Amino acid sequence: MIKKVLTFAFAGLLLVWLFAANFFLSSYSDSEGVCREVKIEVIDNSEGRFISENEIKSILINSGKLPTGRKSDEINTTAIEETLLKNRLIKKAECFKTVNGNVKIRVYQRTPVLRIFTDRGSFFVDKEREIMPVPHNFAAYVPVASGYITDDYARNQLYGFALFLQGDKFWNSQIEQIYVEPNLDVELIPAVGGHRIIIGKIEDYKENLKKLLLFYDKGLNKTGWNRYSVINLKFKNQVVCKLKNEN
């Protein structure tokens, strides 16, 4: 009887050992073997997705960094991250090997806050004040600026102004376009009113927009929003208007 119990116990332990050995050998084989799959995750921003998993895979293929088919010890996750970060649509990239020997890549997109049009072309400024290209087939609902704009001016003065407009419900819906003159005076094109708004130097925008809001409330709401072609706010404590059809 004791002999049978010991035999069954031994058989049971042998089965457990065989199962464990098979599991660890399989895990070891996968981790030391070939990467069979690359999982790519794109983290969307509030504006939506403008770079896809297929585009990320194409970047890795063209750079010779796609890990599929490579042995685990041949896969350099840091090099993969550095390759992806060369694309200016990508803010952050994370790459790591999984326990089964495959690779996972997580990509964070940049978030545009301002679109710039110049004679050099069009680009976005993102939340980190970095210049980013305009993705294909992508529309971001952000303030638009054109005119005589350098990269430095876009990333500093215009960046702060764009954030202010986005954070204010009224001005975000009212201001359609920003135009920068050669002397760096700033004009605004509103959605309602059919007039141009001259605010002067952008450093004075908060004070001048307060003045404009008061003029809208006390003036245009009584005289009509389509009476003037130009509203000039650049003079201290004054609002100078030009009537439509006035020379």
BELVEN-V111248 format. One record per pair of residues at least 12 apart in sequence whose C-alpha atoms are under 10 Angstrom apart, sorted by the first residue. I is the first residue (numbers start at 1). J is the second residue. Records with the same first field share a line. If there is no record, write none. Layout:
I = J + J
This chain:
26 = 100
27 = 99 + 100 + 101
28 = 99 + 100 + 101
29 = 100 + 101
30 = 71 + 72 + 98 + 99 + 100 + 101 + 102
31 = 71 + 72 + 73 + 97 + 98 + 99 + 100 + 101 + 102
32 = 71 + 72 + 73 + 74 + 100 + 101
33 = 69 + 70 + 71 + 72 + 73 + 100 + 101 + 102
34 = 67 + 68 + 69 + 70 + 71 + 72 + 73 + 74 + 75 + 100 + 101 + 102
35 = 66 + 67 + 68 + 69 + 70 + 71 + 72 + 74 + 75 + 97 + 98 + 100 + 101 + 102 + 103
36 = 67 + 68 + 69 + 70 + 71 + 100 + 101 + 102 + 103
37 = 67 + 68 + 69 + 100 + 101 + 102 + 103 + 104
38 = 57 + 66 + 67 + 68 + 69 + 95 + 97 + 98 + 101 + 102 + 103 + 104 + 105
39 = 53 + 57 + 95 + 102 + 103 + 104 + 105 + 106
40 = 52 + 53 + 54 + 56 + 57 + 94 + 95 + 103 + 104 + 105 + 106 + 107
41 = 53 + 56 + 93 + 94 + 104 + 105 + 106 + 107 + 108
42 = 56 + 90 + 93 + 105 + 106 + 107 + 108 + 109
43 = 92 + 106 + 107 + 108 + 109 + 110
44 = 107 + 108 + 109 + 110 + 111
45 = 108 + 109 + 110 + 111 + 112
46 = 111 + 112 + 140
47 = 110 + 111 + 112 + 113 + 138 + 139 + 140 + 141 + 142
48 = 109 + 111 + 138 + 139 + 140
49 = 109 + 110 + 135 + 138
50 = 89 + 90 + 109 + 110 + 134 + 135 + 136 + 137 + 138 + 139 + 140
51 = 89 + 90 + 107 + 108 + 109 + 135 + 136 + 138
52 = 107
53 = 105 + 106 + 107
56 = 84 + 87 + 90 + 105 + 107
57 = 84
59 = 80 + 83 + 84 + 86 + 87
60 = 80 + 81 + 83 + 84
63 = 80 + 83 + 84
64 = 80 + 83
65 = 77 + 79 + 80 + 81 + 83 + 84
66 = 80 + 103
67 = 80 + 102 + 103
68 = 102 + 103
69 = 102
70 = 102
71 = 101 + 102
72 = 97 + 101 + 102 + 103
73 = 101
75 = 96 + 97 + 103
76 = 95 + 96 + 97
77 = 94 + 95 + 96 + 97 + 103 + 104 + 105
78 = 93 + 94 + 95 + 96
79 = 95
80 = 93 + 94 + 95 + 96 + 105
81 = 93 + 94 + 95 + 96 + 105 + 106 + 107
82 = 94 + 95
84 = 105 + 107
85 = 107 + 108
87 = 132 + 133
88 = 109 + 110 + 130 + 131 + 132 + 133 + 134
89 = 108 + 109 + 110 + 111 + 112 + 124 + 126 + 131 + 132 + 133 + 134 + 135
90 = 107 + 108 + 109 + 110 + 111 + 132
91 = 107 + 108 + 109 + 110 + 111 + 126 + 128 + 130 + 132
92 = 106 + 107 + 108 + 109 + 110
93 = 105 + 106 + 107 + 108 + 109
94 = 106 + 107 + 108
95 = 107
110 = 124 + 125 + 126 + 127 + 128 + 130 + 131 + 132
111 = 124 + 125 + 126 + 127 + 128 + 129 + 130 + 132 + 140
112 = 124 + 125 + 126 + 127 + 128 + 129 + 130 + 131 + 132 + 133 + 134 + 140 + 141 + 142 + 143
113 = 125 + 126 + 127 + 128 + 129 + 140 + 141 + 142 + 143 + 144 + 159 + 160 + 162 + 163 + 166
114 = 126 + 127 + 129 + 131 + 140 + 141 + 142 + 143 + 144 + 145 + 154 + 155 + 158 + 159 + 160 + 161 + 162 + 163 + 166
115 = 131 + 132 + 133 + 134 + 140 + 141 + 142 + 143 + 144 + 145 + 146 + 154 + 159 + 162 + 177
116 = 131 + 134 + 143 + 144 + 145 + 146 + 147 + 149 + 150 + 151 + 154 + 158 + 178 + 179
117 = 144 + 145 + 146 + 147 + 148 + 149 + 179
118 = 145 + 146 + 147 + 148 + 149 + 150
119 = 146 + 147 + 148 + 149
120 = 149 + 150
121 = 133 + 134
122 = 134 + 145 + 146
123 = 135 + 151
124 = 140 + 142 + 144 + 154 + 155
125 = 151 + 154 + 155 + 156 + 158 + 159 + 162
126 = 155 + 159
127 = 155 + 159 + 163
128 = 155 + 159
129 = 151 + 152 + 154 + 155 + 156 + 159 + 160
130 = 151 + 154 + 155
131 = 151 + 152 + 154 + 155
141 = 166
142 = 162 + 163 + 165 + 166 + 172 + 176 + 177
143 = 158 + 159 + 161 + 162 + 163 + 165 + 166 + 172 + 173 + 175 + 176 + 177 + 178
144 = 162 + 175 + 176 + 177 + 178 + 179
145 = 158 + 162 + 176 + 177 + 178 + 179 + 180 + 186 + 187 + 188
146 = 177 + 178 + 179 + 180 + 181
147 = 178 + 179 + 180 + 181 + 182 + 184 + 186 + 187
148 = 179 + 180 + 181 + 182 + 183 + 184 + 185
149 = 179 + 180 + 181 + 182 + 184
153 = 184
157 = 201 + 202 + 203
158 = 178 + 180 + 186 + 202 + 203
160 = 202 + 203
161 = 178 + 202 + 203 + 205 + 206
162 = 178
164 = 205 + 206
170 = 213
171 = 190 + 191 + 209 + 213
172 = 190 + 191
173 = 190 + 191 + 192
174 = 188 + 189 + 190 + 191 + 192 + 193
175 = 188 + 189 + 190 + 191 + 192 + 197
176 = 188 + 189 + 190 + 191 + 192
177 = 189 + 190 + 191
178 = 190 + 197
179 = 197 + 198
180 = 200 + 201 + 202
181 = 200 + 201
183 = 200 + 201
184 = 200 + 201 + 202
185 = 198 + 199 + 200 + 201 + 202 + 234
186 = 198 + 199 + 200 + 201 + 202 + 203 + 205 + 234
187 = 199 + 200 + 201 + 202 + 230 + 231 + 232 + 233
188 = 231
192 = 225 + 226
193 = 220 + 224 + 225 + 226 + 227 + 228 + 229
194 = 225 + 226 + 227 + 228 + 229 + 230 + 244
195 = 225 + 226 + 227 + 228 + 229 + 230 + 231 + 241 + 242 + 243 + 244
196 = 228 + 229 + 230 + 231 + 232 + 241 + 242
197 = 209 + 212 + 229 + 230 + 231 + 232 + 233 + 234 + 241
198 = 230 + 231 + 232 + 233 + 234 + 235 + 239 + 240
199 = 212 + 231 + 232 + 233 + 234 + 235
200 = 232 + 233 + 234 + 235
201 = 234
202 = 234
204 = 233 + 234
205 = 233 + 234
207 = 233 + 236 + 237
208 = 232 + 233 + 234 + 235 + 236 + 237 + 238 + 239
209 = 233
211 = 233 + 236 + 237 + 238 + 239
212 = 231 + 232 + 233 + 238 + 239
215 = 231 + 239
226 = 243 + 244
227 = 241 + 242 + 243 + 244 + 245
228 = 241 + 242 + 243 + 244 + 245 + 246
229 = 241 + 242 + 243 + 244 + 245 + 246
230 = 242 + 243 + 244
231 = 243
